[in-house]
Amino acid sequence: MSSSTQTGKPSLRVVAIGGGTGLSTLLRGLKRYVAAARRSTEAAPLLSPHLQPEPPPADLPCIIRDLAAIVTVTDDGGSSGRLRDELKMLPPGDIRNCMVALSEDELLLARLFQYRFNQGGLEGHSFGNLFLAALSGITGDFAQAVQMSSQILAARGRIYPATNSNVTLSARMDTGALVHGETSITASPHRILELMLSPADVEPLPATLEAIANADLITLGPGSLYTSLVTNLLVRGIPEALAASRATRVFICNLMTQANESLGLTASQHIEKILQHCGPNGANGAGAHSTGKHARIFDYALINTAPISPTLLDLYARGGQTPIVPDLDRIRALGIEPIPGDFTLEGNLLRHDPDRLTQALLPLALARP
C-alpha cells in the first residue's frame, strides 16, 4: 500500500489514534520523519519568517508523507472541563498537547500554548486552551479551529477530534453502578466493565474516515485503556473503518497498569477489552459482554519486555501499579503478532521512548506489500 515519492523513497500515510500523554509522545517520534509541515494558504500569512518550518534532521529519511492524529474528546476535568461547561465547546486539552507535539518548535510558540495562568479569573487555564476557545468562537466549529491552530503552529500533521459532537462518557462498574463523566469514572475505586457514549450515535468527521481508509500505518495507543483508547472506538464508524482497513494496524501497549483503568490486566487482556468494545463485527455498542468472534483491528502489538529500574517500580507500586505482563503467546492466540522490545524512557516518571516506538513501527508498514 505504501506509495513512493518522485525520488523513489517510500512515502507512508500514518494515522495515530489515542489521547493523553501517550499519543503526544508517539507523535513526537513520528513527526521527525514527516517531510514538511502542512499549512493552509489562509494561515500562512500569520507566520513570521523565523517560524517557517525547517526540514527534519538530515540523518532521518522523510518517509511519512501524511500524518494524522485522531484524539479523544471526553475530558471533563480541569481547564478543559471548565471551558466545556462555560462555553459549550469540546475539551481542548488533549488536542492542545498533540498540536504542541507536532509543532515545528516546541521551545518557542508551543511553549506559549502550554503556558498556564496561575492567578485571577484565568487561573488554571492554559493559553492554548483559551486560543482554541477563541478560534472556536470565531469559526463556530471546533474541528475547524483545531485545523487553524495547527497551521499557525506549523504542525507536521493534521489533528482530528474523534467526533465533533459534544459527548458524555459513562461507565458501568463491576458493582453494577453507572457512573457519568470521565472525571467521576477515573475517580471511582471500582473496576470498569463497559464504556458508553451519550449520545451513542455520534459520528466522526468524514476526513477522519478518509484518513483511515487511505492509511498505510494505523496505531492505537499508548494511553489510558478506557479514557484515552476505547473512547475513540465508541464513535460510530471508527471501529468499522479499522476493521476494513488494509493498513498495517498496531496496538501499542502501556508500560504499567493504571489505577481505576487496568490494574491486574495483562497485555493480552488490554487488547481483549478493546476488542470487546468494538463488537463482533466491528460495530461499537456491543460493550464488554459481547460474545463471538471479534473484528480484526490489529495486526501487531508493541509490547515492552525490558526491565524497569527498582526506583521507578517502587514509585509506581505506591499506587498499586505494576509492569504489564507481556503474555506473548496469548496475544498470538488472538491472531496478533507481538513485537517485544525495550520501549522505555526513564526519568522522574516512566514514559515510552518516542524514537524507539517509531523505529519499531515504520519497518512494519514499509514491509507490508
Backbone torsions as a table, in degrees:
resi	resn	phi	psi	omega
1	MET	NA	-26.1	-177.4
2	SER	-65.5	138.5	-179.2
3	SER	-96.8	-179.5	-179.6
4	SER	-126.6	149.0	174.2
5	THR	-82.3	176.4	-179.8
6	GLN	-65.0	-20.8	178.5
7	THR	-86.6	-2.3	178.9
8	GLY	90.4	-2.5	179.4
9	LYS	-78.8	144.4	176.2
10	PRO	-58.5	147.3	-178.7
11	SER	-137.3	105.7	-170.9
12	LEU	-96.9	147.4	168.6
13	ARG	-103.3	123.4	-173.2
14	VAL	-121.7	135.2	175.1
15	VAL	-122.6	125.5	178.3
16	ALA	-115.4	126.3	-175.6
17	ILE	-115.1	136.5	177.0
18	GLY	161.3	-142.1	-178.6
19	GLY	178.6	177.4	177.5
20	GLY	65.9	-162.4	-178.0
21	THR	-70.4	-24.9	-179.1
22	GLY	-62.3	-46.2	-178.5
23	LEU	-67.7	-44.1	-179.6
24	SER	-64.2	-33.3	175.6
25	THR	-63.0	-46.5	179.1
26	LEU	-62.2	-42.5	-178.1
27	LEU	-62.2	-32.8	177.8
28	ARG	-62.7	-34.2	177.6
29	GLY	-76.8	-42.5	-177.1
30	LEU	-67.4	-36.4	-173.9
31	LYS	-63.6	-22.4	-179.1
32	ARG	-68.3	-14.1	-179.4
33	TYR	-107.3	8.0	179.5
34	VAL	-88.6	134.7	-172.6
35	ALA	-66.8	-40.9	-175.2
36	ALA	-157.0	155.6	176.3
37	ALA	-71.6	150.3	177.2
38	ARG	-97.8	134.4	-179.6
39	ARG	-150.1	133.3	177.4
40	SER	-77.2	157.2	179.0
41	THR	-65.8	-25.2	179.8
42	GLU	-72.0	-36.8	-175.1
43	ALA	-85.6	-24.8	-174.3
44	ALA	-54.4	-42.9	-178.9
45	PRO	-62.4	-18.5	-178.5
46	LEU	-76.6	-13.6	-175.7
47	LEU	-91.9	130.2	175.0
48	SER	-76.0	158.7	-175.2
49	PRO	-55.1	-38.1	-176.5
50	HIS	-74.6	-4.5	177.0
51	LEU	-104.8	9.4	176.2
52	GLN	-66.9	148.0	-175.1
53	PRO	-65.8	146.5	174.5
54	GLU	-107.8	154.9	178.2
55	PRO	-67.8	157.6	177.8
56	PRO	-67.0	168.1	179.8
57	PRO	-51.5	142.5	-173.6
58	ALA	-64.9	-23.8	-177.4
59	ASP	-83.6	-0.9	179.5
60	LEU	-112.7	132.6	179.5
61	PRO	-74.4	145.7	177.7
62	CYS	-87.1	80.0	-173.5
63	ILE	-103.7	-1.8	175.9
64	ILE	-106.4	115.7	-180.0
65	ARG	-89.1	-23.1	-177.6
66	ASP	-151.5	127.3	-179.6
67	LEU	-126.1	125.0	-179.5
68	ALA	-128.8	138.4	176.9
69	ALA	-114.1	132.9	175.4
70	ILE	-110.6	120.4	-165.4
71	VAL	-120.9	135.6	178.8
72	THR	-64.7	150.2	-176.8
73	VAL	-134.3	45.7	-178.4
74	THR	-110.8	1.1	-178.8
75	ASP	-61.0	134.5	177.4
76	ASP	-134.1	22.5	179.8
77	GLY	-116.8	166.5	175.8
78	GLY	61.0	-148.1	-179.5
79	SER	-60.3	-42.3	-179.8
80	SER	-60.1	-43.2	-179.9
81	GLY	-65.6	-39.1	179.1
82	ARG	-64.6	-45.4	179.1
83	LEU	-65.2	-36.4	179.1
84	ARG	-63.0	-43.1	-179.0
85	ASP	-72.0	-43.5	-172.3
86	GLU	-80.7	-35.5	-174.8
87	LEU	-109.5	-2.3	179.8
88	LYS	56.3	43.7	178.6
89	MET	-115.2	167.8	175.5
90	LEU	-72.4	151.9	-178.4
91	PRO	-67.6	127.0	-173.8
92	PRO	-92.1	-9.6	-168.8
93	GLY	-57.3	-55.6	-178.4
94	ASP	-63.7	-37.9	179.7
95	ILE	-67.9	-39.0	176.7
96	ARG	-59.6	-43.6	179.7
97	ASN	-62.1	-37.3	178.3
98	CYS	-68.8	-38.9	177.2
99	MET	-61.8	-41.9	178.5
100	VAL	-64.3	-42.9	-179.0
101	ALA	-62.9	-33.7	-177.2
102	LEU	-90.7	-6.1	-174.5
103	SER	-69.8	158.0	-179.6
104	GLU	-67.2	-36.5	-173.8
105	ASP	-137.2	95.7	-177.9
106	GLU	-71.7	-13.1	-177.3
107	LEU	-89.2	-14.1	-177.3
108	LEU	-114.9	-90.4	-175.5
109	LEU	-61.7	-39.8	-179.3
110	ALA	-65.7	-34.2	177.6
111	ARG	-61.1	-35.4	176.4
112	LEU	-63.7	-42.4	-178.8
113	PHE	-65.5	-26.4	-179.6
114	GLN	-90.7	-6.7	-178.5
115	TYR	-61.8	131.3	-177.8
116	ARG	-116.6	127.3	179.5
117	PHE	-70.9	143.4	-175.9
118	ASN	-121.2	13.7	177.4
119	GLN	-157.9	166.0	177.6
120	GLY	72.2	-166.1	-177.8
121	GLY	-66.9	-18.2	179.8
122	LEU	-92.6	2.5	-176.4
123	GLU	-54.2	130.2	178.6
124	GLY	94.0	-18.0	180.0
125	HIS	-86.0	141.4	171.9
126	SER	-92.3	152.0	180.0
127	PHE	-60.8	-39.3	-179.2
128	GLY	-61.3	-40.4	177.2
129	ASN	-62.4	-43.3	179.7
130	LEU	-67.1	-36.8	178.4
131	PHE	-62.9	-44.7	177.1
132	LEU	-63.5	-37.9	178.4
133	ALA	-63.1	-41.9	179.6
134	ALA	-65.0	-45.3	179.3
135	LEU	-65.4	-34.6	176.5
136	SER	-63.4	-39.3	177.3
137	GLY	-66.6	-37.8	-179.2
138	ILE	-70.1	-45.5	-175.3
139	THR	-85.9	-24.9	-175.0
140	GLY	74.6	10.9	-176.3
141	ASP	-147.0	118.6	-175.2
142	PHE	-64.7	-42.5	-179.0
143	ALA	-61.7	-39.4	178.3
144	GLN	-67.3	-37.3	177.8
145	ALA	-62.9	-38.3	178.2
146	VAL	-63.3	-45.0	179.8
147	GLN	-63.6	-41.5	178.8
148	MET	-64.3	-41.8	178.8
149	SER	-63.1	-40.9	179.2
150	SER	-62.3	-37.3	179.3
151	GLN	-67.8	-40.7	179.5
152	ILE	-64.4	-34.5	178.0
153	LEU	-81.8	-0.8	-176.5
154	ALA	54.2	45.4	-177.0
155	ALA	-67.1	143.1	178.2
156	ARG	-89.5	49.5	179.0
157	GLY	168.1	171.1	178.4
158	ARG	-105.7	150.3	-179.2
159	ILE	-127.4	129.4	179.0
160	TYR	-123.6	130.5	167.5
161	PRO	-64.2	144.7	-178.5
162	ALA	-55.8	-34.4	172.4
163	THR	-148.0	153.8	177.8
164	ASN	-94.9	8.7	-179.8
165	SER	-96.5	149.0	177.6
166	ASN	-79.9	110.3	-174.3
167	VAL	-119.5	153.8	174.8
168	THR	-114.4	133.6	178.7
169	LEU	-90.8	134.3	176.3
170	SER	-128.3	153.1	-179.1
171	ALA	-137.7	137.2	170.3
172	ARG	-93.8	123.1	-175.0
173	MET	-93.9	171.2	-177.8
174	ASP	-69.1	-8.8	174.7
175	THR	-87.5	-8.3	-175.1
176	GLY	93.9	-10.2	-179.1
177	ALA	-71.9	149.1	176.2
178	LEU	-107.1	120.1	-177.4
179	VAL	-110.5	133.4	-176.5
180	HIS	-109.9	137.6	177.3
181	GLY	95.2	133.8	-175.8
182	GLU	-60.7	-41.1	-179.2
183	THR	-62.2	-43.4	179.0
184	SER	-67.9	-35.3	179.8
185	ILE	-65.1	-47.6	-177.9
186	THR	-70.6	-22.6	179.2
187	ALA	-84.4	-13.9	-177.9
188	SER	-69.9	140.1	177.6
189	PRO	-80.6	-3.2	-174.8
190	HIS	-96.1	161.8	-177.1
191	ARG	-82.9	138.5	178.2
192	ILE	-78.5	131.5	174.5
193	LEU	-103.9	-37.5	-174.1
194	GLU	-153.0	138.7	175.9
195	LEU	-107.8	150.5	177.7
196	MET	-143.9	152.1	172.7
197	LEU	-106.8	146.4	173.1
198	SER	-129.8	119.2	-0.9
199	PRO	-69.5	156.0	-173.6
200	ALA	-84.1	-16.1	-172.0
201	ASP	-104.0	25.5	179.5
202	VAL	-69.1	152.6	-176.2
203	GLU	-120.9	157.7	176.5
204	PRO	-79.9	170.8	172.8
205	LEU	-67.8	142.9	177.0
206	PRO	-54.4	-35.1	179.4
207	ALA	-64.7	-29.3	177.7
208	THR	-66.0	-48.0	179.3
209	LEU	-64.7	-35.2	177.9
210	GLU	-65.7	-41.2	179.2
211	ALA	-63.3	-41.6	178.5
212	ILE	-65.2	-42.8	-177.9
213	ALA	-63.9	-31.9	-176.2
214	ASN	-95.4	-1.3	-171.8
215	ALA	-72.9	149.9	170.0
216	ASP	-98.4	-26.7	-180.0
217	LEU	-140.0	130.2	176.8
218	ILE	-127.9	130.5	178.1
219	THR	-119.5	149.7	170.7
220	LEU	-128.9	120.0	-178.3
221	GLY	100.9	175.7	-4.4
222	PRO	-73.7	168.6	-179.7
223	GLY	158.2	168.6	178.6
224	SER	-55.1	128.0	-171.5
225	LEU	-51.2	-52.1	-174.6
226	TYR	-90.6	-50.6	-169.3
227	THR	-84.3	-8.9	174.9
228	SER	-115.8	-27.9	-174.1
229	LEU	-106.3	-60.6	-177.0
230	VAL	-58.7	-34.6	-178.2
231	THR	-54.9	-38.1	178.9
232	ASN	-65.5	-32.9	-175.6
233	LEU	-82.8	-4.7	175.8
234	LEU	-85.6	-9.0	178.5
235	VAL	-80.1	123.2	-175.3
236	ARG	-55.6	127.8	177.1
237	GLY	104.5	-28.6	-178.0
238	ILE	-70.9	-49.1	178.2
239	PRO	-64.1	-35.1	177.5
240	GLU	-63.4	-41.2	179.5
241	ALA	-65.7	-38.2	177.4
242	LEU	-65.3	-41.5	-179.9
243	ALA	-65.2	-32.9	-177.6
244	ALA	-86.4	-12.8	-174.0
245	SER	-68.7	145.6	174.7
246	ARG	-98.4	8.2	179.8
247	ALA	-73.4	166.1	167.2
248	THR	-76.7	119.4	-173.0
249	ARG	-112.3	123.6	-170.6
250	VAL	-127.8	129.4	170.6
251	PHE	-93.5	130.2	177.8
252	ILE	-107.7	109.4	-173.8
253	CYS	-77.6	146.8	175.5
254	ASN	-64.4	166.6	179.8
255	LEU	-89.9	-36.5	-177.1
256	MET	-127.6	154.7	171.2
257	THR	-68.9	163.2	-174.4
258	GLN	-131.5	133.7	179.6
259	ALA	-57.3	138.9	178.0
260	ASN	68.4	1.2	-179.9
261	GLU	-128.3	-45.0	-170.8
262	SER	-147.9	22.5	179.1
263	LEU	-58.0	129.7	177.1
264	GLY	85.0	-5.3	-178.0
265	LEU	-86.5	135.3	174.4
266	THR	-81.0	176.2	179.6
267	ALA	-61.1	-45.1	-179.5
268	SER	-65.3	-33.1	179.2
269	GLN	-70.6	-30.6	172.0
270	HIS	-58.9	-47.3	-179.3
271	ILE	-63.3	-42.8	-179.1
272	GLU	-61.3	-41.4	178.7
273	LYS	-62.1	-39.2	178.2
274	ILE	-64.9	-47.8	-178.1
275	LEU	-62.6	-35.8	179.9
276	GLN	-63.4	-29.9	179.3
277	HIS	-84.9	-4.8	175.5
278	CYS	-93.5	-12.0	-179.4
279	GLY	80.4	168.9	-175.6
280	PRO	-68.8	-23.1	-176.3
281	ASN	-125.5	23.3	179.7
282	GLY	91.9	-6.2	179.8
283	ALA	-88.2	135.5	178.4
284	ASN	-80.0	170.7	177.3
285	GLY	99.9	-8.6	178.8
286	ALA	-74.6	-26.6	175.5
287	GLY	74.4	-175.6	-173.5
288	ALA	-75.3	-4.4	-179.1
289	HIS	-103.5	12.7	178.8
290	SER	-65.0	144.9	177.1
291	THR	-122.3	167.6	177.8
292	GLY	93.7	-176.2	-176.7
293	LYS	-73.5	130.1	-179.0
294	HIS	-85.9	157.5	176.8
295	ALA	-63.5	145.7	177.7
296	ARG	-88.4	109.4	-179.9
297	ILE	-121.0	-3.7	177.8
298	PHE	-128.9	139.9	171.4
299	ASP	-102.5	-35.8	-177.4
300	TYR	-134.2	162.6	174.1
301	ALA	-139.1	122.4	175.7
302	LEU	-83.7	119.5	-174.1
303	ILE	-125.9	124.0	177.8
304	ASN	-74.1	129.8	176.5
305	THR	-121.8	5.6	-179.1
306	ALA	-81.2	148.2	177.6
307	PRO	-68.7	154.9	179.3
308	ILE	-114.0	142.0	-174.3
309	SER	-60.2	145.3	178.9
310	PRO	-56.3	-34.5	-178.9
311	THR	-61.3	-47.0	179.6
312	LEU	-71.9	-34.7	176.4
313	LEU	-60.1	-42.2	178.8
314	ASP	-65.3	-39.6	179.8
315	LEU	-61.0	-47.7	-177.2
316	TYR	-74.6	-27.1	-179.9
317	ALA	-63.6	-23.8	178.8
318	ARG	-64.1	-25.7	176.1
319	GLY	-101.4	13.5	179.5
320	GLY	77.8	10.2	-176.1
321	GLN	-89.7	141.0	-179.2
322	THR	-135.4	160.4	175.8
323	PRO	-59.4	141.1	179.2
324	ILE	-71.0	128.4	-178.0
325	VAL	-68.0	123.3	-178.9
326	PRO	-85.7	75.8	-178.6
327	ASP	-80.2	79.2	-170.6
328	LEU	-64.0	-38.8	-179.3
329	ASP	-63.8	-38.0	179.6
330	ARG	-67.6	-35.0	176.7
331	ILE	-65.3	-42.6	177.3
332	ARG	-61.4	-35.6	179.5
333	ALA	-65.2	-21.0	176.4
334	LEU	-83.3	-1.0	-178.9
335	GLY	84.9	20.9	-177.8
336	ILE	-121.5	134.1	-179.0
337	GLU	-88.8	117.2	178.5
338	PRO	-76.6	142.9	174.7
339	ILE	-115.6	94.2	-179.4
340	PRO	-78.0	155.3	178.0
341	GLY	171.4	-178.5	176.4
342	ASP	-96.7	108.2	-178.1
343	PHE	-117.5	20.7	-172.5
344	THR	-94.0	151.4	170.6
345	LEU	-135.6	110.7	-174.5
346	GLU	-97.4	137.0	175.7
347	GLY	-152.4	-137.3	173.0
348	ASN	-64.8	-30.5	174.8
349	LEU	-126.7	168.1	177.5
350	LEU	-95.3	127.8	178.8
351	ARG	-134.9	164.2	169.5
352	HIS	-72.7	145.0	174.1
353	ASP	-84.2	114.5	-175.4
354	PRO	-61.0	-35.3	-179.4
355	ASP	-70.7	-41.2	178.6
356	ARG	-65.4	-38.1	176.7
357	LEU	-61.3	-49.7	-176.9
358	THR	-63.3	-40.4	-179.5
359	GLN	-66.9	-22.3	175.1
360	ALA	-87.2	-32.7	-174.7
361	LEU	-76.4	-48.7	-171.8
362	LEU	-61.0	-41.6	177.6
363	PRO	-61.5	-30.5	177.8
364	LEU	-63.7	-41.7	179.8
365	ALA	-72.3	-39.0	-177.9
366	LEU	-68.5	-27.8	-176.9
367	ALA	-82.1	-12.9	-177.5
368	ARG	-75.9	134.0	179.5
369	PRO	-60.6	NA	NA
